[in-house]
């Protein structure tokens, strides 16, 4: 049977290649959209973990999605929080979400307090020396930037004063005062990162003190662990909806191509099926031939699709070094399983149709 299956596929190379590429495209679609979306979430989570704070607070109306809400708190709140017991460092920040070449958060920071959370590790250059200075991370620098270059940020020219190791929240940092001036919202902050004494021992005490402070009883106060727990697909609006939509489209494409390929193959091999049945081949044997052909095409397509996904990741890393692309073993297995099941379902009707053919009618088929 295996020789027969392989012979059928080789005899129709173009149709076999189209089926293989359809499955490969299906797998690439599933894995790439999952990799991009998960990469963004994982990147945000990793960068937030590297800031050095163990708590964050912001006005209650602000979104938990860092950068998705405006700056509505006074930077003076940082001094009030810093005066509370068990608080070691408070760093105000003004985050602005931009959509230039890609979506990114620009961090407006008070350098001294932000650096006190966890010191920057400079690859080259220094901290801000003026209001129009910019610090970028080493991933951003891979785009060809170096210390002393001018970069447009928020439609404003900045001089790159320093390049630091990545993983500190954002990829571009400007003085918080400059951010307020550019945005027409001076003296404001989006949120405040906090480092407490001996976390997590005093975190609840600090939370209670903040909420008990006049004017701050409506603030949202979270530990970093609590914040990071919200950065999951289940907690992100529309994440799973978008993912399921793309997967559904990919499965429909794979299903239709396999269905058409196998249905056409069955019609072309009517006399062959008739000969097999006249020689005693059972319905199960005929179904097995069609499904084996489908399985072989699908496995080759899955392997090609997985290889194509990793090739796409490498290409994106070169072309867009700041684009997160997280291919996980779990999603590789899921993508392969989804593609395989979809292909088998697409081949099921042609297989059953072939098995039901009357051998006499099949032998007389022209």
C-alpha positions as CSV (number, residue, x, y, z in Angstrom):
1,X,0.0,0.0,0.0
2,X,2.8,2.4,0.9
3,X,4.4,1.9,-2.6
4,X,1.0,2.6,-4.2
5,X,0.5,5.8,-2.1
6,X,4.0,7.1,-2.9
7,X,3.5,6.3,-6.6
8,X,0.2,8.2,-6.7
9,X,1.8,11.3,-5.2
10,X,4.9,11.2,-7.5
11,X,2.6,10.6,-10.5
12,X,0.9,14.0,-9.8
13,X,3.8,16.2,-8.6
14,X,2.2,19.6,-9.1
15,X,-1.0,18.7,-7.2
16,X,1.1,17.2,-4.4
17,X,3.3,20.3,-4.2
18,X,0.3,22.6,-4.0
19,X,-1.2,20.5,-1.2
20,X,2.1,20.5,0.7
21,X,2.6,24.3,0.3
22,X,-1.0,24.9,1.4
23,X,-0.4,22.9,4.6
24,X,2.9,24.7,5.1
25,X,1.2,28.1,4.7
26,X,-1.5,27.1,7.2
27,X,1.2,26.1,9.8
28,X,3.2,29.4,9.1
29,X,0.0,31.5,9.6
30,X,-0.8,29.8,12.9
31,X,2.7,29.9,14.3
32,X,3.6,33.3,13.2
33,X,0.6,35.1,14.5
34,X,0.9,33.3,17.8
35,X,4.6,34.0,17.9
36,X,4.2,37.7,17.3
37,X,1.3,38.2,19.8
38,X,3.0,36.0,22.5
39,X,6.3,37.7,21.7
40,X,4.9,41.1,22.5
41,X,3.4,39.9,25.8
42,X,6.5,38.0,26.8
43,X,8.7,41.0,25.9
44,X,6.6,43.4,27.9
45,X,6.6,41.0,30.9
46,X,10.4,40.5,30.7
47,X,11.1,44.2,30.3
48,X,8.8,45.1,33.3
49,X,10.6,42.5,35.4
50,X,13.9,44.1,34.6
51,X,13.1,47.6,35.8
52,X,14.0,46.8,39.4
53,X,10.7,47.9,41.1
54,X,8.6,45.5,43.1
55,X,5.4,47.7,43.1
56,X,3.7,50.1,40.8
57,X,0.9,52.6,41.4
58,X,-1.1,54.9,39.2
59,X,-4.5,56.8,39.3
60,X,-7.3,54.3,39.4
61,X,-8.8,55.4,36.1
62,X,-5.6,54.6,34.3
63,X,-5.3,51.3,32.4
64,X,-3.3,48.4,33.7
65,X,-1.8,48.3,30.2
66,X,1.3,50.4,30.6
67,X,1.3,53.2,28.0
68,X,-2.3,52.8,27.1
69,X,-3.5,55.7,29.3
70,X,-2.5,59.3,29.6
71,X,-0.5,61.0,32.3
72,X,-3.0,62.2,34.9
73,X,-0.9,62.2,38.2
74,X,1.3,65.0,39.4
75,X,5.0,64.1,39.6
76,X,4.9,65.5,43.1
77,X,3.1,62.4,44.2
78,X,6.5,60.7,44.0
79,X,7.7,62.7,47.0
80,X,4.6,61.9,49.0
81,X,5.1,58.2,48.4
82,X,8.8,58.3,49.1
83,X,8.1,59.7,52.5
84,X,6.0,56.7,53.5
85,X,7.5,54.0,55.7
86,X,9.3,51.1,54.1
87,X,9.6,52.9,50.7
88,X,13.2,53.1,49.4
89,X,12.8,54.5,45.9
90,X,10.0,56.0,43.9
91,X,10.4,56.7,40.2
92,X,7.8,58.7,38.3
93,X,7.4,57.9,34.6
94,X,5.5,59.3,31.7
95,X,4.9,56.7,29.0
96,X,3.7,57.6,25.6
97,X,2.5,55.0,23.1
98,X,3.5,55.9,19.5
99,X,2.9,54.3,16.1
100,X,5.7,55.4,13.9
101,X,7.4,52.5,12.1
102,X,5.9,50.2,14.8
103,X,4.0,50.4,18.0
104,X,6.3,51.3,20.9
105,X,6.3,52.9,24.3
106,X,8.5,56.0,24.8
107,X,9.6,56.3,28.4
108,X,9.8,59.7,30.0
109,X,11.8,59.2,33.2
110,X,13.5,61.0,36.0
111,X,16.9,59.6,35.4
112,X,18.2,59.6,39.0
113,X,15.2,57.8,40.6
114,X,14.7,55.4,37.7
115,X,18.3,54.5,37.7
116,X,18.2,54.0,41.5
117,X,15.6,51.2,41.0
118,X,18.3,49.2,39.2
119,X,21.2,51.0,37.6
120,X,21.4,51.1,33.8
121,X,24.3,49.1,32.3
122,X,25.8,51.4,29.6
123,X,27.2,49.8,26.5
124,X,28.4,53.2,25.4
125,X,27.8,56.9,26.2
126,X,26.4,58.4,29.3
127,X,23.1,59.5,30.9
128,X,21.2,62.6,29.9
129,X,23.3,65.8,29.7
130,X,20.5,68.0,28.5
131,X,16.7,68.2,27.9
132,X,17.0,66.9,24.3
133,X,19.1,63.8,25.1
134,X,17.9,60.3,24.4
135,X,18.9,56.9,25.8
136,X,18.3,53.8,23.7
137,X,18.9,50.2,24.4
138,X,21.3,47.9,22.5
139,X,18.5,46.2,20.5
140,X,17.3,49.6,19.2
141,X,21.0,50.5,18.4
142,X,21.2,47.4,16.1
143,X,19.2,49.5,13.6
144,X,22.4,51.4,12.9
145,X,22.4,54.1,15.6
146,X,25.3,55.2,17.8
147,X,26.0,57.7,20.5
148,X,25.9,61.3,19.1
149,X,23.4,60.4,16.3
150,X,20.1,62.4,16.0
151,X,16.9,60.4,16.2
152,X,13.3,61.7,15.7
153,X,11.1,60.8,18.7
154,X,7.6,62.1,19.0
155,X,8.4,64.4,16.0
156,X,11.2,65.9,18.0
157,X,14.9,65.7,17.3
158,X,16.9,64.0,20.1
159,X,20.7,63.4,20.5
160,X,21.5,59.9,21.5
161,X,23.6,60.3,24.7
162,X,23.8,56.7,25.7
163,X,23.2,53.1,24.7
164,X,22.2,50.7,27.5
165,X,21.5,46.9,27.8
166,X,17.9,46.0,27.0
167,X,15.3,44.9,29.4
168,X,14.5,48.0,31.3
169,X,10.9,48.5,30.3
170,X,11.2,50.4,27.0
171,X,13.7,50.9,24.3
172,X,13.8,54.7,24.2
173,X,14.1,57.0,27.3
174,X,13.8,60.8,27.4
175,X,13.7,63.2,30.4
176,X,10.2,63.3,31.9
177,X,10.2,67.1,31.9
178,X,10.8,67.0,28.1
179,X,8.1,64.5,27.6
180,X,5.6,66.7,29.5
181,X,6.6,69.7,27.3
182,X,6.2,67.8,24.1
183,X,2.9,66.4,25.1
184,X,1.6,69.6,26.5
185,X,1.1,68.0,29.9
186,X,4.0,69.3,32.1
187,X,4.5,68.1,35.6
188,X,2.5,65.0,35.1
189,X,3.3,61.2,35.3
190,X,1.5,58.1,34.1
191,X,2.6,55.9,37.0
192,X,5.2,55.5,39.8
193,X,7.5,52.5,40.2
194,X,8.3,51.7,43.8
195,X,11.0,49.7,45.4
196,X,10.1,48.7,49.0
197,X,12.2,47.7,51.9
198,X,12.5,43.9,52.1
199,X,9.8,42.9,49.6
200,X,7.4,41.2,49.8
201,X,7.4,41.7,53.6
202,X,6.3,45.3,53.5
203,X,4.4,45.5,50.3
204,X,0.9,45.2,51.9
205,X,1.9,47.8,54.4
206,X,3.0,50.2,51.7
207,X,-0.2,49.5,49.7
208,X,-2.3,50.4,52.7
209,X,-0.3,53.6,53.4
210,X,-0.7,54.7,49.8
211,X,-4.5,54.1,49.8
212,X,-4.8,55.8,53.2
213,X,-3.0,59.0,51.9
214,X,-5.3,61.9,51.1
215,X,-6.1,62.1,47.4
216,X,-4.7,58.7,46.7
217,X,-7.5,56.4,48.0
218,X,-8.6,55.7,44.5
219,X,-5.2,54.8,43.2
220,X,-4.5,51.4,41.7
221,X,-1.6,49.9,43.7
222,X,-0.1,46.6,42.5
223,X,2.9,44.4,43.2
224,X,4.9,43.7,40.0
225,X,3.9,40.1,40.3
226,X,0.3,41.1,40.2
227,X,0.9,43.3,37.2
228,X,2.8,40.6,35.3
229,X,0.0,38.1,36.0
230,X,-2.3,40.3,33.9
231,X,0.0,40.1,30.9
232,X,-1.4,36.8,29.7
233,X,-3.5,35.9,26.7
234,X,-6.5,35.2,28.9
235,X,-6.3,38.7,30.5
236,X,-5.6,40.7,27.3
237,X,-8.6,42.2,25.5
238,X,-9.1,40.6,22.0
239,X,-5.9,38.5,22.2
240,X,-7.6,35.1,22.0
241,X,-10.3,36.4,19.6
242,X,-7.6,37.5,17.1
243,X,-5.7,34.3,17.5
244,X,-8.7,32.1,17.0
245,X,-9.8,34.1,13.9
246,X,-6.4,33.7,12.2
247,X,-6.3,30.0,13.1
248,X,-9.8,29.5,11.7
249,X,-8.9,31.1,8.4
250,X,-5.7,29.0,8.2
251,X,-7.6,25.8,8.9
252,X,-10.3,26.6,6.3
253,X,-7.5,27.3,3.7
254,X,-5.8,24.0,4.5
255,X,-9.1,22.1,4.6
256,X,-10.3,23.4,1.2
257,X,-7.0,22.7,-0.6
258,X,-6.7,19.2,0.7
259,X,-10.4,18.5,0.0
260,X,-10.1,19.7,-3.6
261,X,-6.8,17.8,-4.1
262,X,-8.1,14.5,-2.8
263,X,-11.5,14.8,-4.4
264,X,-9.9,15.5,-7.8
265,X,-7.5,12.6,-7.3
266,X,-10.4,10.2,-6.5
267,X,-12.2,11.3,-9.6
268,X,-9.1,10.8,-11.8
269,X,-8.5,7.3,-10.3
270,X,-12.0,5.9,-10.6
271,X,-10.9,3.0,-12.9
272,X,-7.9,2.3,-10.6
273,X,-10.3,2.1,-7.6
274,X,-12.5,-0.2,-9.6
275,X,-9.6,-2.5,-10.3
276,X,-8.6,-2.6,-6.7
277,X,-12.2,-3.3,-5.5
278,X,-12.6,-6.0,-8.2
279,X,-9.5,-7.7,-6.8
280,X,-11.0,-7.8,-3.4
281,X,-9.9,-4.5,-1.8
282,X,-12.3,-3.6,1.0
283,X,-13.8,-0.2,1.6
284,X,-11.5,0.3,4.6
285,X,-8.5,-0.4,2.3
286,X,-9.6,2.3,-0.2
287,X,-10.2,4.8,2.6
288,X,-6.7,3.9,4.0
289,X,-5.0,4.7,0.7
290,X,-6.6,8.2,0.5
291,X,-5.9,9.0,4.1
292,X,-2.3,7.7,3.9
293,X,-1.7,10.0,0.9
294,X,-3.2,12.9,2.8
295,X,-1.2,12.1,5.9
296,X,2.1,12.0,3.9
297,X,1.3,15.3,2.2
298,X,0.3,16.9,5.5
299,X,3.4,15.7,7.4
300,X,5.7,17.1,4.7
301,X,3.7,20.3,4.7
302,X,3.9,20.6,8.5
303,X,7.7,20.1,8.5
304,X,8.1,22.7,5.8
305,X,5.8,25.0,7.6
306,X,7.7,24.7,10.9
307,X,11.0,25.3,9.0
308,X,9.4,28.3,7.2
309,X,8.4,29.8,10.6
310,X,11.9,29.6,12.0
311,X,13.2,31.1,8.7
312,X,10.7,33.9,9.0
313,X,11.8,34.5,12.6
314,X,15.4,34.8,11.5
315,X,14.5,37.2,8.7
316,X,12.4,39.4,11.0
317,X,15.2,39.4,13.5
318,X,17.6,40.8,10.9
319,X,15.1,43.3,9.3
320,X,13.2,44.3,12.5
321,X,15.4,43.5,15.5
322,X,13.0,45.1,17.9
323,X,10.1,42.8,16.8
324,X,9.4,40.1,19.4
325,X,8.8,36.7,17.8
326,X,8.3,33.9,20.3
327,X,8.0,30.4,18.7
328,X,7.3,28.0,21.6
329,X,7.3,24.1,21.5
330,X,3.7,24.1,22.7
331,X,2.5,26.2,19.8
332,X,4.6,24.2,17.3
333,X,2.9,21.1,18.6
334,X,-0.6,22.8,18.5
335,X,-0.1,24.2,15.0
336,X,1.0,20.8,13.7
337,X,-1.9,19.0,15.4
338,X,-4.4,21.6,14.0
339,X,-3.1,21.3,10.5
340,X,-3.1,17.5,10.6
341,X,-6.6,17.2,11.9
342,X,-7.9,19.8,9.4
343,X,-6.3,17.9,6.5
344,X,-7.6,14.5,7.6
345,X,-11.1,16.0,7.8
346,X,-10.7,17.6,4.4
347,X,-9.8,14.2,2.9
348,X,-12.5,12.2,4.7
349,X,-15.4,12.8,2.3
350,X,-13.3,12.0,-0.9
351,X,-12.0,8.9,0.9
352,X,-15.5,7.7,1.7
353,X,-16.7,8.6,-1.8
354,X,-13.9,6.4,-3.2
355,X,-14.8,3.5,-0.9
356,X,-18.4,3.6,-2.0
357,X,-17.8,3.3,-5.7
358,X,-19.3,0.3,-7.4
359,X,-16.5,-1.7,-9.0
360,X,-18.5,-2.4,-12.2
361,X,-19.3,1.3,-12.6
362,X,-15.8,2.2,-11.8
363,X,-14.3,-0.2,-14.4
364,X,-16.6,1.2,-17.1
365,X,-15.7,4.8,-16.2
366,X,-14.0,6.7,-19.0
